[in-house]
């Protein structure tokens, strides 16, 4: 992280003018928090990226529609129920959530974005949701970021939030974010929701471009199990209350803003992987020497999503043959005789052939929580880094017994 960017407390409520709340309205039988509300006291420029799954949940459809004007002032999120595959009633319920927030906060329903996460195919208990929205609106406060982050969790074992501050043109700008996700994590978003807030004044086009770039280098480079959800949504809101000179294509501050945004999204993405369902390893897979970034990403993702590779790492097995097989199973151009593979700094494969390695060094590395694999295709100069987990007994148990 640049010395010009530093961490601060507060999550999504760190920037000026953002309030949040997280409460339990009874969607989850456990009684845990299940409704989050984030509110900007000033209208904000906004954008979002969504799942590429062809089956999209009702809140995704509603939020897409509400963002056509490029602005928003509130986000309401429920956990414990995905409101997906619920037909016209589910779509009406997602719209009603926006209407209820609009009434409670005296803003247009079109300026309210909606997201949901949880079990598919069950209608929302709208009486409970309605009461919850009224309660959350009253509880909105400038220190409510952590409560909101907790309220969007499902199988997560810890809340995921971060915030930073930086300066542009003599003005201090803050940016905060929260996310949820630990399973059904695949590229092009995942079973994850995230909200990023900032008090920066940013031109709409510059905001969306920076956001897409940040997501492509963070949330779109993580995978736990290769499964893609129906509800994935990442939202950004910028209310301009820092009163900096507007960031656009020609302003030097755009570079600093983009760096801060990449830092926030990457940190949230890494937290998701560290909380992967049943995971015991945080695995970094770097593919370099590719002809293009897309080739490097494709090769890295194919390795990261290989169940055989993930099981080997869980068992502490230095089975580089599974990695070679996965690379060959990818859609990218490779020359097997060119491939080098390293576990940490230890060479395992050189020029496509296994080499004698220090067994003790590799064994110790495979016992650690964090593992780094480097694959050199030796075909070009492009590279990509992907983060993933191992595949464990607990992952199978959690998903066999999954209920929220």
TAMOZI-V154691 format. One line per field, one symbol per residue. burial: I if it has 16 or more other ideal C-beta (glycine too) atoms within 10 Angstrom, else O. A space follows every 50 residues. Layout:
# TAMOZI-V154691
burial=???
This chain:
# TAMOZI-V154691
burial=OOOOIOOOOIIIIIIIIIIIIIIIIIIIOOOOIIIIIIIIOOOIIIIIII IOIOOIIIIIIIIOOIIOOOIIIIIIIIIIIIIIOIOOOIIOIIIIIIII IIOIIOIIIIIIIIIIIIOOOIOIIOOIIIIIIOIIIOOIOOOIIIIIII IIIIIIOOIIIIIIIIOIIOOOIIIIIIIIIIIIIIIOIIIIIIIIIIII IIIOOIIIOIIOOIIIIIIIIIIIIIOIIIIIIIIIIIIIIIOIOOIOOO IOIIOIIIIIIIIIIIIIIIIIIIIIIIIIIIIIIIIIIIOOOOIIIIII IIIIIIOOIIOIIIOIOIOIOIIIOIIOOIOIOIOOOOIIIIIIOOIIIO OOOOOOIOOOOIOOIIOOOOIIIIIIIIIOOIIIIIIIIIIIOOIOOOOO OOOI
